[in-house]
Amino acid sequence: MKRGLERLAKQSGWAVFMCTVLCAIAVVSLLVARPPEPAQIPELQPTKGQAGLAQTDPLLEDLAKARITKNVPPPKPPEPPKKTVMPLRSLVRLKGVMDFGDPNSNEAIIEILRTGETKSCSAGKVINLAPNPNAKVLKVDSGVTFEYQGKEVRLDVPRDPETSSGPLTGRRYMTETANKR
């Protein structure tokens, strides 16, 4: 580095240093300096009608006269959660229908999914699905019609996976097993 350039760098460094010092002094003086005191406001002299009374707002007087109590009503208790009732298809699976020829004697093979229990039900039988509402078997034909939550719900027999030619009913099952022997 040349001497002239070196001298210029040295002078620039001192200039930056001095600017920094001056800024620091200004900041300190702002922090230390106190704000000016507020101006003195002269007190008002009471008028002839209010010689011994202090001047107040009428709304504040009404508020002072009002009786304030701590009687706060308790908060309302939260509403109990609504019971969600599961759809019948998630509670019961129709495994098959046994058709004995007479429509009144048909029976449905029903699996209760919660317990894994399989039952044979005819029309008019009530199935316990606790904790959900019970379901009543109304009609058994190629499927089963239930009364569940005041509505009629129909479940059909699942297709036979081997033949996939239709629902697996009791008559067809008995015929197929007799033919296999």
Order of alpha helices (4+ residues) and beta strands (2+ residues): alpha-alpha-beta-beta-beta-beta-beta-beta-beta-alpha
